[in-house]
Amino acid sequence: MWSSQLFGSLNTLVFFSTCLDARVLDVFSSMLKPHQQPDVVEKRQQPGVIATDVFLRRAFHSAVVVDKYLYIDGGQFSYKNNGSTVYQYSDATLSLDLSKDWVNATVVLNPTTKPSGTPNLNGGALWYHQSEDVIYGQFEGQSSDPDYDSNPEPPPLSLWSFKPDGSGSGEWSSTIAKGSPALRDIERPGRALSASGSSSAWTLGGQDYDSNLLPGMIEFDMDNKTFTNTTAKAVGGVLRDGNFLYVPVFGPSGIYLALAGRDEGGDPIDYNTIPVFDPSTQRWYNQTTTGNKPAARVGACAAGIASTNNTYEIFVYNGNNGNLGTQAVPFDTISVLTLPAFQWLSVPYNPQNPRYGHTCHAVGGSQILLVGGADANGKTVVGDYNEIDLAAMATPDPNEQGLAVFDLNGLKWQDHYSASAPPYEQSGPVQDYYAQNGQSYASGLTPGVAKLLATTNFTASATSVKANTTTTASPTPAPSSGTNTGAIAGGVVGGVVGLAIIAVVAWLLLRRRKKSKDQKYNYSPAAGQEEMYKGHYAPGTEPGPGHEPGADMQKPEGAIFRDGHWVSEMHNHSVGPAELDEEGRAELDERSPHSQQRTEMPA
């Protein structure tokens, strides 16, 4: 009684938290909400712009690159206030200026207030429609309320749009209101895989509020503002907690790749086989991969960049196998999938900062921007959702303001961004792979995928910043005949011989060039092998965001680069193909492409 008279309400208690002794505040907070940790200040909404010296973490947001800005929406963040940890959800849309150089410790995030009634969601998606210059969102996701014990239900299903003003701000408005006939028979998907192209956005799988799996796909036609439930579910059934990546440079309308996540049984999916979706025919294909594949996981981030050499490299970072704590540490890895070869390359990196709830985005040149992430190795890794997720947000992110930039050319983390970065040409290991193997990868492509890869769209607009982010829509230029068409179609004997000669000459030139400078690109053993975790670095010198790989990762004497890493003898990475029909399409109702043997990570 006396406490309510003194403070009036819980909001008043929060207001006074800035001037009360932290120990007194802890006692009052625990009395009012005994299930929370002692150092937790009552949650409240906030724009999300926090001083660098008290910022802890940002996670579970959605983000998209549009022109010269990155827009961040929804999710949660945490910070320190008088010794106590404050957990809040963002009620504003933030923007990060990509037209200027910046350092993560000093860069400013600008908030745009959202009107009353606009949902604030965890794990949402933002879809950019270039012809309208509009971002669509607030359709999928879960409640951003950090109090999981109350089992908060998200707001009624609706669709909103954000009109950028060109200066990092803009305005949200309702596009399809709750209860609209356009949303009939559609559940708000959570934990789904989502991506958008030039005129449509796709949501794959996921689950509803009651954790019921949602089969099939939902297409949002951005031109006509209509939703359609389709039965073109991914091979292997309902997927969750993975990545759906739009690749604009292949196929008549681009292609989509479904990367990892959970299968219908809840098990992590491996990267041995990747489902490929053709939006122009709404057909799925199974494509096996080669090289140094990452271990099966959930919660990774993915972003792609088109090179000036007509390849497309996909950056895959972090995640976990469904277990937090020390079991998550080995999943703090970086892998690169290069197309059209579907070859995996592993980046030398000592795992130390596992995270989940993060996003990554191509932001110009060879730069991949990492945004946020909860600590997968937090102090509490068992218990209820509150204890686990609050603990995961209570540790300071090693990256200032939760931002870091990965240079795909130099294969290193850095704390700064360059607005004038040159176009991405190809990293050394990618060059090495194609120089050594030419287009021999074509024999491993399924016919349906080979046909899609034969149409290429490597134009200036297709390789711009706008076209290369995991959550934004991308322009699809008019198809042009790519340089890979002949090889993918089969070619003739003379052409093959000619390509082989060119490949040998290119390899010799690269080898000669590399001898004139220090070795710059180095690779570790396959992810999951014990050598990767034996401590290649002295304590306190492990590479992470802002650090380059250690000198001991240089090329071993006499070794050769094959299948994504340095080896002294051949390693077999072959994977049995999935069952295909007569056109190379994966049978939708046959065995899952994810039933192949998974790579096990050390405990």
Secondary structure, 3 states (H helix, E strand, C coil): CHHHHHHCCHHHHHHHCCCCCHHHHHHHHHHHCCCCCCCEEEEEEECCCCCCCCEEEEECCEEEEECCEEEEECCEEEEEECCEEEEEEECEEEEEECCCCEECCCCCCEEEECCCCCCCEECCCCEEECCCCEEEECCCCEECCCCHHHCCCCCCCCEEEEEECCCCCEEEEEEECCCCHHHCCCCCCECCEEEECCCEEEEECCECCCCCECCCEEEEECCCCEEEEECCCCCCCCCECCEEEEECCECCCCEEEEECCECCCCCEECCCEEEEEECCCCEEEEEECEECCCCCEECCEEEEEECCCCCEEEEEECCECCCCHHHHHHHCCEEEEEECCCEEEECCCCCCCCEECCEEEECCCCEEEEECCEECCCCCCCCCHHHHHHHHCCCCCCCHHHEEEEECCCCEEECEECCCCCCCCCCHHHHHHHHHHCCHHHHHCCHHHHHHHCEECCCCCCCCHHHCECCCCCCCCCCEECCCHHHHHCCCHHHHHHHHHHHHHHHHHHHHHHHCCCCCCCCCCCCCCHHHHCCCCCCCCCCCCCCCCCHHHCCCCCCEEECCEEECCCCCCCCCCCCECCCCCECCCCCCHHHCCCCCCCC
